[in-house]
Amino acid sequence: RYLFQKFVAIDANFRLRNKHVSSQAKNPTLGDGFAYFVPYNDYIEWVKRFVDQAEVKGLL
């Protein structure tokens, strides 16, 4: 048997890893506004308009 063994793993739990990102300044978007993505700041402003609305349960 082996005395030493190398174990390499990749964390694929992206949602949990994204919780560790503290700000857009520390972890900026690579392609802000490229292709079909909208710029980050424009998206955040758009989302803030709908934060207080009740969820529509019939859409699910």
C-alpha positions as CSV (number, residue, x, y, z in Angstrom):
1,R,0.0,0.0,0.0
2,Y,0.9,3.7,-0.3
3,L,2.3,5.6,2.6
4,F,1.4,8.9,1.0
5,Q,-1.4,9.8,-1.4
6,K,-2.2,13.0,-3.2
7,F,-5.9,14.0,-3.2
8,V,-7.0,16.8,-5.5
9,A,-10.5,18.2,-5.4
10,I,-12.4,21.1,-6.9
11,D,-15.2,22.9,-5.1
12,A,-18.2,22.8,-7.4
13,N,-20.6,24.3,-5.0
14,F,-20.7,27.6,-6.8
15,R,-23.7,29.1,-4.9
16,L,-22.0,28.5,-1.5
17,R,-18.7,29.9,-2.9
18,N,-20.5,33.0,-4.2
19,K,-21.7,33.8,-0.7
20,H,-18.0,34.5,0.3
21,V,-17.7,37.3,-2.3
22,S,-18.0,40.4,-0.2
23,S,-18.3,43.0,-2.9
24,Q,-18.2,43.8,-6.6
25,A,-15.0,45.8,-6.0
26,K,-13.1,42.7,-4.5
27,N,-14.4,40.3,-7.1
28,P,-15.3,42.2,-10.3
29,T,-17.2,40.7,-13.2
30,L,-14.9,39.6,-16.0
31,G,-17.1,40.7,-18.9
32,D,-19.4,43.4,-17.6
33,G,-21.8,44.2,-20.5
34,F,-20.3,41.8,-23.0
35,A,-22.4,39.9,-25.5
36,Y,-25.9,39.4,-24.1
37,F,-25.1,40.3,-20.5
38,V,-26.2,43.6,-19.1
39,P,-23.8,45.8,-17.1
40,Y,-23.8,44.9,-13.4
41,N,-24.8,48.3,-12.0
42,D,-27.7,48.6,-14.4
43,Y,-28.9,45.1,-13.4
44,I,-28.7,45.9,-9.7
45,E,-30.7,49.2,-10.2
46,W,-33.4,47.3,-12.1
47,V,-33.6,44.6,-9.4
48,K,-33.9,47.2,-6.6
49,R,-37.2,48.4,-8.2
50,F,-38.9,45.1,-7.6
51,V,-37.5,44.1,-4.2
52,D,-40.7,45.1,-2.3
53,Q,-43.2,43.4,-4.6
54,A,-45.0,40.2,-3.4
55,E,-44.1,37.1,-5.2
56,V,-46.6,35.9,-7.8
57,K,-47.3,32.2,-6.8
58,G,-49.3,31.4,-10.0
59,L,-46.3,31.7,-12.2
60,L,-44.6,28.5,-10.8
